[in-house]
Amino acid sequence: MSVLNQKVGRDLWQVKGQAIAIALVIAVGVMMLVMMEGLVSSLADTKQDYYQRYRLADVFAPLKRAPGQVLRRIANLPQVASVEARINGSALVDLPAIDVPIHARTLSLPSFNEPRLNAIYLVKGRQLSSSHKDEVLLLEGFALAHGLAPGDTLSATIQGVKRRLKVVGLAQAPEFLYTTAPGELVPDDGRFAVLWMNHKALEAAYDMEGAFNEVLISLVPGARKEALIHRLDQLLEPFGGLGAYDLDEHISNRFITEEIAGLKLSSRIVPPIFLAVAAFLLYIVVARMVQAQRPQIGLLKAFGYSDVAVAIHYLKFVMIIAISGAVVGCLWGVMAGRSLSGFYQQYYKFPFLVFSIEFSSLVKGISVSALTAVSGSVLVMRRILNLAPAIAMSPPAPPDYSKSLSFGSRLRAWLDQPTRMVLRSALRQPLRLAMSVTGIALGMALSVAMLNVMSAFNSTLDLSFSHINRSDVMVSFIEPLADNTLFSLQRIDGILTVEGFREVPVHFRHGRSTYRGSITALDSAPQLYRALDKLKQPIYIPARGIVLSRSLAQELNVSPGDEIQIDIREGNRAVLNVPVVALADTLLGSPAFMQLDNLNRLMQQPRRVSGAYLKIDSAHSNALYKQLKAMPVVAGVSLSKDSRAAFARVMDSGAGAMRFVMISIAAVITFGIIYNSARIAFSERARDLASLRVLGLTRSETGFILLGEIALITLLALPAGAYFGHYLSFLIAAGFDTDLYRIPVSFVPANHAIAAIAVILATLLCAILVMRDICRLDLVSSLKIRE
């Protein structure tokens, strides 16, 4: 081993604590890079493979009813590769152990062959028999939630008829990666079922002999979806077409696509934070080392080592730290990715998900670490190259502090000598002070931001389920009914308040902007489900006009006073031009609100409701749910408390779980910067501290001089971190926002206090570690002059 390589080993051992801290910062950054890129590629590849293997449709076209011969006309449309017709209905599942009726979706499968599109993955059991009309395949997630298996039977109400069905198999499907009940945005395996039955069986159940009510279409490569959907809507208009849409608008695909996009965005933002911190720490460590080893550098050059050889020697030092951290980070990234892939397979219902790392991701992780090492030491390398041997072996010129910051005579007289030494040391190196303060402030800012986002998630829950939706139960009907149905509900013992609503599928248009959504029609001043303004005050829904959520208004690029076109997709299928009268602050979905009587009048269907919000007496809830089960007109029952619990679970997993990862990141960054600042200050001033001890200062007084500067840096970082964190909260919250939910951010003093306390605790821990070294300081060796 060469002399320089031996010196690298000795240098690393001397700063082993700092080297390990920097390597860990790099390791976490590389881990996040490898893990996130691996998850992105694994999820994207698995999704694509799953979609292709089970032939997920490119376009979905729901309608009321069309005869079978219409399918040939659809197949002849240009750009269509294949088509599949099926029956898509709803049912209520009645489980003896569950009081609440469970909403189910019924889908038909061809009786004698494999479906051309939207095939299923049979997890357990067997396929349906063409000769038995009472057999079903059950969605695996629902079956596992209730302990159902092939061979079991369940009771389901289909079109008002109660039937006993035999479960012959458990299945998954690519269109149900993310399963939600109609009208809800969050999944809950226990509250939503999918039943696959023979096409002939559902034809008889829904009176659809020779007909269908949904078309699935796959397109040729390079097809123009918009043109085809327009032609398809025209063709299906006479048959009650509800508006065709492509796969991008399918709610299951939207969720998994946004999850992948969020991971991809995080993989581009999070690792650079760590690597920038590592570059900053490496610069400080190497700069201090070069300053301390000036005589050694001069001797090496005097003995014939070239400038490049000496610079490479110090570059090896930083490269060993960086590559070691990168290798550890790659290993951690693979382990973390495999662990999270198992979670994603449970959360998104993939039948298979293998975490795979592309070799390029590992190379990228190591390469960016090496680049970090070089960028953190390039300025120091230039200093080494320009350092002449004679100058290097001479004592450095005393630094010029004449232009440095100072404090006035009055303050000097008021402060004791150790405090003046602390302030003088900090003010004489303002650049290092500013960089240390900035680093700690950014770590605290990230903590503040993530704590604010966590509080914002709670605010979303509170606003959505305590202020907007104040009902206990939502009941949906199988079709719009006369509003006297509400009196039947009101007579049920235990129901305190009933408010009807109507949900109508529509297409919103404004200029070139379009949005496929729905209108919720309510009373003018509803009490159980309300539209609120930004002050959380209820919005009166006028007899004319429409109230849009802010997210929908942004999507359509409209503001109050503008007029939008609404294509109603049921009933008389009217095309309306309606003014926007107000904007509502909603955080879930992109709803729109109209006055109930007004919408019914425009649709020429007076006094119709499609469901009701209920306020109930919890003491009578079990009996009440049983009566709702027995009502043939009820298509689904949703409990607000269950929806809230399901949404909380979503927020604590998937993209929401990134909150906790980011808080951990902030803790690592903050501790790493504080610890390295303390260690560097101790290394630079070990000789001065030993001199002070010899002159009679105690260990605590000596420690105050060193640690007082760290405390000063921390105190200066606290207000800066609070300020940066407040505005960083909005940027991070915007990254969490999706079309399905939004995260409101506000100033929460408690979060700033928690983040500040965390920084102070990290400072105290670093102070304890450094104070231990001060107490162990060897005065004799520290005062010796090293030749």
N, C-alpha and C positions, 0 to 999 in steps of 0.2 A: 504494500500500500504506500502510495506516495506521501510525502510530507504534507502537502496541501490537503489531501483527503483526510489524513489524520487530524489536521487542524479543523476541518469541517466538523468532524465528529466531536471534538472538544468544544467547539463553539455551540453546537446544538445542545450538548449536555449542560453547558453553562446557562442556557436560556430555555431549558426544557419545558418549564411551566408555560412560558409565552408561546413557544413553538407548538405545544399541544393545544393551547387555546386557539391559536390561529388555524391549526390543522382541523380542529373540530368545526370552526366556522366554515371553512372550505368544504369539509365533509358534509355538513348539513345542506349547504348550497348545491353541491353535486348530487346529494341524495334526492333533493326536491326535483332537480332537473331530470335525473334518470327515472325516478318514480313517476313523475307527471308525464314525461314523454312516453314512457312505457305504457302507462294507463291510457293515454290518448290513442296510441297506435293499437293497443290491445282492444279497447272498446270500439274504435272505429272499424278495425278489421273484423272483429267478431260480429258487429252489427251488420256490416256489409255481407259477410259470409252467411249469416243467419237469414237476412233478407233474401239473398239470392237462392239459398238452398231450399227455402220454403216458399219462394215465389211471392213475396209481398207485393201487392199491387202498387202501381204508380199513381193511380187516380181512383177515388172513391166517389160514387154517385148515388146517394140515397134518394128515394122517391116514395110516393104513396103506394102505387100499384101499377104494374105494366105487364101485358101479356108476353109469353115467352118468345113470340116471333119478333119482338122489338130488338131482341139480343142480336139477331143477324144484321139488322140495320146498324147497330152500334159497331159490330165487328167490321163492317165495311167502311167505317170512317177512316180517313187517311191518318197514318202514324200510329194506328192501333196494332199491337202485336198479338194480343190475346185478350179475351174477355171471360168473365165468370159472373153468373147471376146467382144470387142467394137471397134467402129470407132473413131479415134482421128484425127481431122483435124484443119485447121485454116481458119479464115475468117476476113474480114474487116467490122467493124460496122461504118455506116455513120449516124452521128447525125447532124441535121440541125444547131444546135447552136455551133458545134465544127468544125473548119476548118480542123483540122488534122484527117486523118483516124485512127480509133482505132483498134488495133490488138485484135482479139478474138480467143478463142479456142472453137472448137465445139466437143462435146462428145455425143455419142449415149447412149440411155437408152433402155432396152428391151420394146417392144411394148405392151406386154400383161401380164407382171409379174414384180415383184420387182427384181432388180439386185441382183445376189448372192454376189457380191463384189462391194465395192465403191458405196454404196447407198448414197442418198442425204437426207438432212434435209430440208423439205419444210417449209420455214418461213412464206410465205404468198401466197394465191392463191390456185390453184389446180394442180393435176398431169396432165401430157400430155395425150391427147386423142389419141388412136391408129388409129382413122379414119381421123385425121387432120395432114397433113405434114408440115403445116406452123406455128405450135405452138412451142414455146420455153420456157424453164425455164431459168431464168437469174440469174447470181451470184448476191447476195444481195448487196455486197459492191459496185459493179459497178452501180447497179440500184439506190442506195441511192446517189451516187456521182452525178448522172445526173437527179435525180428526176423522175425516171421511176417506174411504178407500174403495177400490173396485169391489163390487158385490153388495155395497150398502145401497139403501134406498133413501130417497128424499121426496118431500112433498113440495110441489110448485103450482102456483096459480097462473095459468096461461089463458089470456083473453077471458078472464072471469071464471074459468073452469079449473077446479083443483084436480091435480093428477099426481099419481105415484110414479116416480121415475127411478129406474135402476141405473146406478153408476157402474159402467163397464170399463172405464179407463180414466186416467188423469192426463191432462194435456197442457202444453204451452203453445204459444203462437207468437210470431214476430210482431203482430199488431197489438199485442198485450204485454209488451216489455214493461210498461208503466200503466197500471190498471186503476181507473177511477170510475166511480159511479156517475151517471149523468147529472149534470148540474154541480159537480164538485171538482176541485182541482188537486186534491191530495189523495194519494192511494191509501187504501185500507183493505188488506186481503180478506179480513173477516166480514166486511160489509158490502162486498160486491162479488157476484159470481158470474161466470160465463158458462152457458150450457150449449154444447154442440149436439144437434139431433139430425136425424135423417131428413132430407129435403121433403120427402113425402109426408113425414110426420108433421112437420111445421106447415106444409101446405094445408093439411086438414085443420090444424090448430088455429091458423090465422085466416082461414077461408081464402087461400091463395092458390087454388088448383090451377096449374098451368101458368102461374104468374110469379113475379118476384118483386121485391121492393128495395133492392140494392144491387148496383153493378160495380164490379171490380175490373179494372183495366190496367194492362201493362202496355208500355209504349215502346216503339222502336228506338234504338239509340239516336240521340240528337233531335228527338221530337220536340216541337214547340207546345208545351203544356197549356199555355194560356189560350192558344187558338183552338186546341182540341176541347178544352173545358167549355169554351164559349159555344162550340158546335154541339157538344153533348147537352148543355143546358137547354139549347133550343129544341133539340130532339126530344128531351124528356119533359119539356114544359107541359104538354097535354096530359102527361101521366102523373102530375103532382111532383115533379122534380124539386127537391129541396136545396139544390145547388151543389154541383160537383166541386170537389177540392182535391188538391194533389197531396202527396205524401208529406210534404213540408208542413202542411197544416194539421196533420194527424197528431193528436195530443200526445200519444205515446212516443212518436218519433220526435216531436218537438222537445220533450223533456230530455231524452237521451242525447239529442243533438246539442242542446244548450249545456248539458253536463260536460260533454266533450269540449265544446267551445270554451267553457269556463276553465277547465283543466289546461287547455292549450294556452289561454291567456295567462293563467297563473305560472305556467312553465316559462313564460317569457318575462315575467315581472319578478317573481320571488327569488330565483337563483342569482340574478344580477345584484340584488340587495346584499346577499351574503358575500359575494365575490368582491363587490366594491368595498365592503367593510374589511375583508381580508387584505385587499390591496393596500388600504390605508394603514392597517396594523403592520403589514410587512414593511412598508416604507419607514414607519417609525422605528421598528426593531433594527432594520439594516442600517438606517442612518445613524442610530445611536452606536451600533457596533463599529461602523467605519470610523466614527468620530473617536471612539475609545481606542481603536486599534491603528491609529495613524502611524505610530512608530513602527509597528509590525509591517504595515504596508510599505513604508519606506525601506525597511530592511529587506523585504522580499524583492523589491525592485532593484535595490543596490546589489543584491546577490545574483542578479541576472534574470529574474522572472519578468516577463514582458507585462505591459499594461493589460493586455488582453487576458493573459493567464491569471493575473490577480483578480481581474473583474469576473472571470469565469468562476474562480474559486468562491466568490461571494454569491454569484448567481446559483452555484450548486447548493449553497446553503438554503436559499429561498425555494429552489426547485424541489429539494427533498421534502420541505414542509408542505409545499403545494401538492406534489404528486402523492405523498403519503395520505394527505387529506382526501385527495380525489379517489384513490383506491378504496379507502374506507367508505367514502360517500357512495361509490358504485355498489359496493357490497350492501350497504344499508338501503340504497335505492331499490335493489332487487328484492331484498327481504320485505321492505315496506310495500312495494308494488304487489308482491304475491299476497300479502296479507289483505291489502285493500281490494284486490281483484275478487277475493272470496266475498267480501262485503258487497261489492257491486253486483255480483251474481245473485245475491239474495235480494238486493234492493231493486235492481232491474232484472226481470225474469229471463235471463239468458239460460238456455239449457247447457251451454258450455262457455267457459271463459278462461282462457289460459293466458296468464301474464307472460308476455314475450318482450324481450329487450333486443332492439336492433343494435348491432355492433357499432353502428354510427353514433348511437346515444352515449355509449361508453367512451368512444373516442372523443366525442364532443365534450363530455364531462372532464376528461383528463386534459384535453386541449385548452379549454377555457380556464382550468386551474393553472396550467403553465402560463397562459397569457396573463392571468391575474398576478402570478409571481413576477413576471417580467415587467408588467406595467407598474407594480408596486415598488420596484427597485431600479427602474431605468434611470431616474434622476441621480440615484446614489452611484450607479455604475459610471455615469458621466463624471461624477466627482472623483472616482477612483482613477479613471483614465487620465484625468487632467492633473493628478497629484504627482509632483516631482519628488524623487527620493529625498533630496536634501531638505525640502520644505516639510515633507511628511515626518522626517526624524527630528525636526526641530519642534519645540513646544509651540502649540497653536497660539496665534496672536490673541491677546485678550479681547473678548467681545466688546463692541462699542455699544454701551447702553445709554449714550447721551440723548438719543432720539426716542428711547423707549418711554412707555407711559409711566407716570409716577403719581404719587399722591401728595397732597399739600401738607404744609408744616403742622396745621392744626390737627389733621387726622393722624399724622406721624406722632405727635405728642400724646394723643389719646390712646394709641395702640401700644401694646407691649412689644418687646423685641422679637419673640417668636412669630407673632402675628405679622409684624412688618416683614420678616423674612419670607413668610408664605406669600404675602401680596407681591413683594418685590420679584420673587421667582416667577410668579404667574404673569406679571405685567411685562417682564423683560423678554418673554417669548410669546407674543400675542398670537402668532400664526398657529403654534402648537396648541395654545389655549383655545382658540376658535375652533380648530379641527376636533379637539377632544369634546368640547361642549356640543358641537354639531352632531358628532357621532352618538353621544349619549342621548341628545334630544331626539334624534331620529328613532332610536330604539324605543324611547318612551312614547314618541308620537305614534308608532305602530301599535303599542299597547293600548293607548288611549283610543285610537281608531277602532281597533277590534272590540274593545269593551263597549264603545258606542254602538257598533254594529250589533253586538249581542243584545244591548238594551233596545235597539231598533227592532230586532226580531220580536222581542216581547211586546213592543208597542204595536207591531203589526197584528199580533194575536189579540191584544186588548181592543184595538180599534175595530178589527173585523168581527170579533165574536162578543164584544160587550157594548159597542156603540152602534155599529152598522146593523149587525144581525143580533137582535135582542130576543129572538124567539128561542123556544126550547126544541121544537120539532118542525121540520118541513115535510109536508105531504105533497106528493106529485100524483096527478091523475093520468090514466091511460090515454086520455084525449081531453081537449077543452070541453068543459061541462057547463051547464047553466049554473049561475051563481047561487041558486037556492040549495045547491049541494053543501054550501057552507053552513046552512042551518042544520043539516044532518050531522055535521061535525060538531056544531055548537051544543047539540043535545047529548053528546057523549059525556058521561060522568068523568070529571077530571080535567076537561078542557075549559080553561078560563077565558081565553081570548082567541078569536079566529080572524085572520086577515087574508083575503084571497089575493092571488097574483096571477099574471099570465106571462108565460115565457114564449117568445115567438122568434124563430130563426130568421135572420135577415142578412142582406148584404148592404153595407154602408158604402157610399161613394161620395167623393168630393174631389173634383178635378181628376187628376190621374191616380189619386189614392183610393184604394178599396180595402175593405176589411170584412171578413166573414165572421159574424158573431150573432148576438141575440139581443132582443129588447125585453127588459123586465118591466111589466106594466103593474103599477101599484095605485093605491088610493092617493088622493092629493096630499094628505098628511098622515102617512102610515106611522105606526108605533113600533111594530115588531121588526121590520126590515126597512132601513131608511137610506136615503142619499144624504151625505154630509158634506159641508163645505170645509175649507182648510182650517176653520176655527172649531170644527167638530159640531157645528150647529146644523140641524136638519134643514134640508132644502125643500121648500114647498114645490110640489110638482104641478105645474099649471095645466089648464085644460087644452092648451095649444103648445106645441114645441116639444123638444126633447132635452133631457139632461144627460150629458156624456161624462164619463170618467176622464180625468186628465190624461191618462195614458192613451185612451182611445182618441181624444181630441188631438194629441200629438201625432198619433198614427195617421189621422186624416188631415192634419195640418189645418185645424179649424179653431175658432174662438167664439165666444158668445156673440150672437148677432149674425153669424154666418149660416147659410142654408146648406143642408146636406140632402142627398138622395138616398132613400131607403127602399130596397127591393124586398118586400115581404115574401117569404118562401113557403107559406102555408095559407089556407083559407082562400080568399079571393085573389091572393098573390098581387096585391096592389103595389104600385110604384108611387112613392110619396116624396114630396119635397117639404122638408120640415126644418124650421129654424132651431138653432142651438140656443137655449135660453140660459143655461148655467153649466158649470163644471163641478163635478163631485170628486172629492178626494177619497178614492178607494184604493186598496193595496193588493187585493186579490183579483186577478183577471182584468178584463177591460169592459165593464158593464155599461149599459145605457138604460135610461129610465124614461118611461112615458106614463101619463095618467091613464088608468085602466079603462075608464069609460071612453076616453078619446081614442085609444087604440082599437077598442072593440068597434067603435063607430066607423073608423076608417077602414076596418076589415069587414064591415057590414055583418058583424056577428055580435050583436048586443048581449050584454050581461053574461059573458063567458069568462071562466077562470080555468087555469091549467094546474093549479095547486093552491096550497094554503100554508101560511105560517101560523104556528100554534104556540100559545103560552099555556102550560099545563101545571096541574097540582102534582108534584112528585109522589105524593102519597097514593095516588091512583094510577101511576104510570103503567104498571104491569097489566092491569085490566084494560087500560086504554089502548095499549099496543096490541093486545089480543083482538080488540074490536076493530082496530084498523086493519089487522091481518085479514079479518073476515069480510072486509068491504071489497067487492069485485072491481070497483072503479079505481082503487088505489094501485098505482104503479110502483111507488117507492116511498119509503119513510127514512128520513135522515135526522139524526139527533145532533144538535149543535155541539154538545159536549164531546161526542165522538169525533166530529169534524175538527174541533179544536185540538184534541189529543193527537189526531193523525197529522195535522199540520205541524204541531210541535215536534213530532218524530221526524218529519221531513226536514225541518230546520236544523235538527241536531245530527243529520246525516247528509251524505252526498256533498253538494257544494256548501251547505250550511256548516258541515263539520270543519271546513277550512278555517273557520273562526278560531278554533282551538289550536290548529297548526300555526296560524299566524301569531297568536299570542306566545306560543313556545318560541317561535322565531325571534320575536321581539326580546324575550328574556335572554336568549343566547347572545344576540347582538349587544344588548346592554351590558351584560356581565363581561363579555369578551373585551369590550372597549374599556370598561372601568378597570378590569384586572390588568390588562396590558399597560394602561396608562400608569397604574400604580407600580407595576414591576419595572417599567422603564425609568420612572422617577427614582425608584430605589437604586437601580443599577447606576444611574448617572450621579447620584449624590451619596453613594455608600461611603466614599472617602470623607466628604464633608460631614456626614452624620457621625463617623468615627471620631473625627476631630472634635466635634461638639461634645461627644461623650467624654473624651479625654479632658476637655476643658471643664467638665463638671456637670453637664446637663444629664438629667435622669433619662431612663428609657422612654418614659411617657412624654417628657418634653421633646426629646428627639423625634419620637413618633408623631407628635403634633405638627412639627415643622414639615415632615413629609406628607402625612395624611391630611393636613390642613389644606394643602393645595388640591388634593383629590376631592375633598369636601367642597371647596370653593367651585371647582369645575362642575360638580354635581348640582350644587345650588343654582349656578347659572344656567344649567341645562334644564331644570325643572320648568320654569315659565316658557322657555323656548319649546320644550317638548309638548307642553299643554297647548300652545298656540298652533304648532304644526299639526298636532294630533286632531284638533278640531276640524281643520280643513281637509286633512287626509281622510277623515271619516266619510266625507261626501264622495270622494273619489272611489274609495273601496265599496261603499254602498252602491254606487252606480255600477260597479263591476258585478255585484251580486244581483242587481235588478234583471228581471227577465220579463217576457210578455205575460207570464203567469202570476208573478208577484213582484212587489216593489218594497224596498226597505227605506223607511223614513229615518232620518238622522236628526238629532237635536242635541243641544248642550246639556250634558248630565254631569254636574259637579262631582258626584260620587265616583264616576269613572276616572276623572282626572286625579282625584285623591288616591284611588287604588293604584293607578299607574305610578304616581309619585312615590307612594310608599314602597312599591316594588323596586324602584330605582334606588331608593334610600337603603333598603334591605340588601340589595346587591352591593352597594357601596360599603356597607358595614361588613359584609362577608369578605369582600376584597381587603378591607382594612385589617380584619383579623388575620388573614393569611399573610399580609405584608408585615404586620406588627410582629408576627412570629419570627420572621426573618430579621427584623430589627433587633429583637431580643437575643437572637443567636449570632449577631454580628461579631466577627473576630476583629477586634480593634487593631491588633498588631499587623495582621496580613492586609487589612484594608488600608493602613497608613503607609505600607511599603510602596516604593516607586518601582513599577515593573519595567525592566529594561527589555 
